[in-house]
Amino acid sequence: MHILIAVEQFSCWPVAIATEKAVAQTITDFLYKNLFTNYGASYDIRKLADQYPDDWEILLPAASYSYRTKAHEMLKVTPFELMYGQAPGDNGKDILSAFSTLILP
């Protein structure tokens, strides 16, 4: 038996399920039923999938980094700074655009 858990970063609100199989379909179902249908998919992820419908999964790590390194209106700092206690070392470059030209077929 496995536990699949997602924790909202700011409030630390947990969402968890018990599952017998730790496979992609279980994770997809969990995300759909417990997160996306309740809170919506991230705008950045939807935009990425629309812009690169055949290759979005390749750019997902770069999109995540881009999100982590942009200041949030409410917090006034980046998630990166909250996690690591310092600003990222890339001086705010648009890493998603840079990587998309390098790694997409």
QUIDA-V775566 format. One record per residue. N is the residue number from 0. RES is the residue in one small letter. PHI is phi in whole degrees, -180 to 180 (none if undefined). PSI is psi in radians with two decimals (NA if undefined). D_LAST is the distance of its C-alpha to the last C-alpha in Angstrom with 2 decimals. Layout:
{{N RES PHI PSI D_LAST} {N RES PHI PSI D_LAST}}
This chain:
{{0 m none 2.51 39.06} {1 h -126 2.75 36.37} {2 i -115 2.24 36.29} {3 l -109 2.15 33.20} {4 i -134 2.47 33.79} {5 a -126 2.37 32.17} {6 v -123 2.15 34.10} {7 e -66 2.27 33.91} {8 q -66 -0.74 33.71} {9 f -77 -0.87 36.40} {10 s -91 -0.22 39.13} {11 c 65 0.50 38.23} {12 w -72 2.07 38.64} {13 p -92 2.58 37.66} {14 v -130 2.17 36.43} {15 a -140 2.64 36.78} {16 i -138 2.71 37.02} {17 a -99 2.43 38.26} {18 t -146 2.57 36.26} {19 e -82 -0.49 36.83} {20 k -119 2.24 33.19} {21 a -98 1.31 30.46} {22 v -125 2.91 27.57} {23 a -56 -0.72 24.58} {24 q -63 -0.66 26.69} {25 t -63 -0.77 29.47} {26 i -66 -0.74 27.33} {27 t -60 -0.81 25.81} {28 d -61 -0.76 29.37} {29 f -59 -0.86 30.67} {30 l -61 -0.79 28.22} {31 y -65 -0.89 28.87} {32 k -75 -0.56 32.64} {33 n -107 -0.36 33.47} {34 l -120 -1.11 31.13} {35 f -61 -0.69 29.09} {36 t -76 -0.33 32.07} {37 n -95 -0.69 34.42} {38 y -118 -0.20 32.57} {39 g 87 2.67 29.49} {40 a -78 2.59 25.83} {41 s -56 2.37 24.86} {42 y -56 -0.71 24.17} {43 d -63 -0.66 21.20} {44 i -71 -0.72 19.60} {45 r -62 -0.77 20.46} {46 k -62 -0.74 19.08} {47 l -62 -0.79 15.71} {48 a -65 -0.63 15.65} {49 d -69 -0.71 16.79} {50 q -74 -0.61 14.32} {51 y -128 1.21 11.15} {52 p -61 -0.47 12.81} {53 d -96 -0.24 10.15} {54 d -133 0.23 8.48} {55 w -58 -0.60 11.67} {56 e -67 -0.47 12.71} {57 i -67 -0.62 10.10} {58 l -91 -0.03 11.63} {59 l -58 -0.76 15.11} {60 p -61 -0.70 16.47} {61 a -67 -0.66 15.73} {62 a -65 -0.68 17.30} {63 s -63 -0.76 20.18} {64 y -63 -0.75 20.76} {65 s -59 -0.76 20.79} {66 y -65 -0.74 23.36} {67 r -67 -0.40 25.38} {68 t -106 0.26 25.77} {69 k -111 2.35 27.05} {70 a -65 2.43 30.80} {71 h -94 2.43 32.11} {72 e -53 -0.84 34.88} {73 m -70 -0.73 37.33} {74 l -85 -0.46 36.88} {75 k 68 0.16 36.44} {76 v -139 2.98 34.30} {77 t -88 2.69 30.82} {78 p -58 -0.59 30.32} {79 f -58 -0.80 29.16} {80 e -65 -0.66 32.59} {81 l -65 -0.67 34.42} {82 m -75 -0.77 32.78} {83 y -107 -0.12 32.99} {84 g 75 0.23 35.87} {85 q -156 2.83 34.12} {86 a -74 2.67 31.54} {87 p -65 2.68 27.98} {88 g -87 0.25 27.67} {89 d -101 0.12 24.83} {90 n 56 0.56 27.24} {91 g 74 0.36 25.51} {92 k -66 2.64 22.24} {93 d -81 1.51 19.56} {94 i -66 -0.55 17.31} {95 l -63 -0.81 15.04} {96 s -64 -0.72 14.23} {97 a -63 -0.81 13.94} {98 f -71 -0.59 11.55} {99 s -61 -0.62 9.23} {100 t -76 -0.40 8.73} {101 l -89 -0.63 8.51} {102 i -111 -0.17 6.49} {103 l -81 2.53 3.80} {104 p -65 NA 0.00}}
